[in-house]
């Protein structure tokens, strides 16, 4: 998931360089959503492992 977020971020940068504003904005929004989902899942995974005593 983090890999996808980075990919969309790179796509947004490239689209921004070529002045494709709508594509850059959409790619940035997708990257932001994927990044926050990754963070939430990572925190939940850490909490779950702490509860199990690993």
C-alpha positions as CSV (number, residue, x, y, z in Angstrom):
1,X,0.0,0.0,0.0
2,X,2.8,2.4,0.8
3,X,4.4,1.4,-2.6
4,X,1.1,2.5,-4.3
5,X,1.1,5.8,-2.4
6,X,4.6,6.5,-3.5
7,X,3.8,5.6,-7.1
8,X,0.8,8.0,-7.2
9,X,3.0,10.7,-5.5
10,X,5.6,10.4,-8.3
11,X,2.8,10.5,-10.9
12,X,1.6,13.7,-9.3
13,X,5.0,15.2,-9.5
14,X,5.5,14.3,-13.1
15,X,2.0,15.5,-14.0
16,X,2.7,18.8,-12.2
17,X,5.9,19.3,-14.2
18,X,4.0,19.0,-17.4
19,X,1.3,21.4,-16.2
20,X,-1.5,18.7,-16.0
21,X,-3.2,20.2,-13.0
22,X,-6.3,17.9,-12.9
23,X,-4.2,14.7,-13.1
24,X,-1.7,16.0,-10.6
25,X,-4.5,16.8,-8.1
26,X,-6.2,13.5,-8.6
27,X,-3.0,11.6,-8.1
28,X,-2.1,13.6,-5.0
29,X,-5.5,12.9,-3.5
30,X,-5.2,9.1,-4.2
31,X,-1.6,9.1,-2.7
32,X,-2.8,10.9,0.4
33,X,-5.7,8.5,1.0
34,X,-3.5,5.4,0.5
35,X,-0.9,6.9,2.8
36,X,-3.4,7.5,5.6
37,X,-4.9,4.0,5.2
38,X,-1.4,2.6,5.4
39,X,-0.7,4.6,8.6
40,X,-4.0,3.4,10.2
41,X,-3.4,-0.2,9.3
42,X,0.2,0.0,10.6
43,X,-0.9,1.4,14.0
44,X,-3.7,-1.2,14.3
45,X,-1.2,-3.9,13.6
46,X,1.2,-2.6,16.2
47,X,-1.5,-2.4,18.8
48,X,-2.7,-5.9,18.0
49,X,0.8,-7.3,18.4
50,X,1.3,-5.4,21.7
51,X,-2.0,-7.0,23.0
52,X,-0.8,-10.5,22.0
53,X,2.5,-10.0,23.9
54,X,4.8,-10.4,20.9
